Amino acid sequence: IDISAQRSKDSTEFIGLEFDYVITLCDSAREACPYFPAKTRVMHHGFEDPPKLAAGALDEEEAMVHYRRVRDEIKEFVESLPRALEKEETE
């Protein structure tokens, strides 16, 4: 899946929209997350920041190791999310 044209969005772009869930993936997003109505479930699952991790890399390949690891962690989290939410709803 090509996501090269995608970009991060500021939470203010979504003011007025209703959500069942809001999930933040980095601490800065968590801190900037606006208030949502009580029916919106706000969750946080933090991941390390690849640019910060890659800053000390000796070459591009070493830097990519950090990006790939975080990418894989996010993928695993996203794939496990439906089961986790379903389990939570039945408890």
HUCOR-V304051 format. One record per backbone hydrogen bond with DSSP energy under -0.5 kcal/mol. NH is the residue of the N-H (numbers start at 1). CO is the residue of the C=O. If there is no record, write none. Layout:
((NH:CO) (NH:CO))
//
This chain:
((3:1) (6:3) (13:10) (14:11) (15:12) (17:14) (22:41) (24:22) (24:43) (30:26) (31:27) (32:28) (33:29) (33:30) (40:37) (41:20) (41:39) (42:40) (43:22) (43:41) (45:24) (47:25) (50:48) (52:49) (53:49) (54:50) (55:51) (56:53) (57:54) (63:59) (64:60) (65:61) (66:62) (66:63) (67:63) (68:64) (69:65) (70:66) (71:67) (72:68) (73:69) (74:70) (75:71) (76:72) (77:73) (78:74) (79:75) (80:76) (81:77) (82:78) (84:80) (85:81) (86:82) (87:83) (88:84) (89:85) (90:86) (91:87) (91:88))
//
